Amino acid sequence: MTGIVMAPIRTATAIKSLLSISLGWTAHLADWFAPLGFLGKRKNMRLGWGDDLCDVLEFSETLPAHITSGGLRVPVVEWDGEWREMRAGTGGGKLSFLDRFKRWTYGDDKHREKYKTLLVREGRFTSPFGHLLPDGCRTVHFRCVLPKDAPGASPGASGGKIGGKPWSGPIAMHFPATGDEGFSLRSGFYAEPLAARDGVASIILSMSFYGRRRPDSWGDYKGPAKFETLSQVMKMSVSVIHEGASVVEWLRRPHSEGGLALPNDLVLTGASLGGAMAALCAQSTPHRVAVAPCLPSHGAGPVWTFGSILSYTVDWGALCRPPAPVLPPRAAKGLPEGVSAAPGTPREAEALASYLLETYANMLTYPPPKATGASVIVYMKNDVFVPPWSTKRLAAHFGAELRALDGGHASGFLLAHLTFRQATVDALAKLKAMDK
């Protein structure tokens, strides 16, 4: 009797396949269950609209023109400590487990980790939006990551210096996503691989109401950041755009004005909220920059209202209680039929919030970035946090290359960072080609 001859099992390949399948299922489960992480007893906007909502909305409307006209001052940067060396892939020492997944995070190719030693340094400056931010939120913290041995770090290269270190290569500025309380994730998944594999330096920005920038009024609350008013939501968004634009001014302005006078190619990038903020900052700055927003919406309305996941985290009942919000004159005059300035039901409150966010936090109402051909936008086909139709509207407005991936918002964060980084590199290449 002839026995059945079994093909030899290649253990390593089998394990790799099982891990890949498990990771894929984990990502899709994350898409289904991630919304639960945004729910809880402490809801967003539990204290209503905010006493200064009118001031914040009016300022947000004039911000792009203010920045474009040169009204933004160069920030006075203070450095924390000296440059320190770090191995690529460890998230500033806090994500050492990433070393076990370098094929996943860095890409499986022969060019992985061309520059294994990185230089890292943190700095800070006072937010130019500080007059409208609460105590505890006004100091902007950031991290710089440079590839130590890249050609751009050569003292003889034509360029300038960042924190005393010569740098003539490209720079990526990373904007934070919702819930991003520090630098480690963006450093480990984006900045460090970009430096090690592509020779791109990075500046990672912090965001008000998160991490070290939580309001003093929150006291000992340590849970996920929840915005007490709609005004705080707007403050968070407007401040990070303002702060990002001020960093662009710091990089570009001449030494006589307190800047670094760097001619380097610059790309603004981020995922989810960070992608939207990168896009808005690119629209606001008068300088030519590339932009690579990943999972962005065209504005805040589709993300916070009417069926979105985050809409279930809002205390709409609190927005029905008096006092009614004081609206800017333009918003008060332009109220659509059926939208009340003094909402009495949760549905009416959601309608008013949607109208205000679409009016004052809508990228389609502003001109596209100066370098319109240097935009690459990525979205997930099954996103339940940011509707794909919203991302498509933004891409059409920017004239951007649009890239689609299977999966949802959470699986995008887990699995798509290789694609996100490639979008950043390709946007830089587009900018360089335009400049030629």
Secondary structure, 3 states (H helix, E strand, C coil): CCCCCCCCCCHHHHHHHHHHHHHHHHHHHHHHHHHHHHCCCCCECCCCCCCCHHHHHHHHHHHHHHHHCCCCCCCCCEEEEEEEEEECCCCCCCCHHHHHHHHHHHCCCCCCCCCCEEEEEEEEEECCCHHHCCCCCCEEEEEEEEECCCHHHCCCCCCEEECCEEECCCEEEEECCCCCCCCHHHHHHHHHHHHHHHCCEEEEECCCCCHHHCCHHHCCCCCCCCCCCHHHHHHHHHHHHHHHHHHHHHHHCCHHHCCCCCCCCEEEEEECHHHHHHHHHHHHCCCCCEEEEECCCCECHHHHCCCCHHHHHECCCHHHCCCCCCCCHHHHHCCCCCCCCCCCCHHHHHHHHHHHHHHHCEHHHCCCCCCCCCEEEEEECCCCCCCHHHHHHHHHHHCCEEEEECCCHHHHHHHCHHHHHHHHHHHHHHHHHHHC
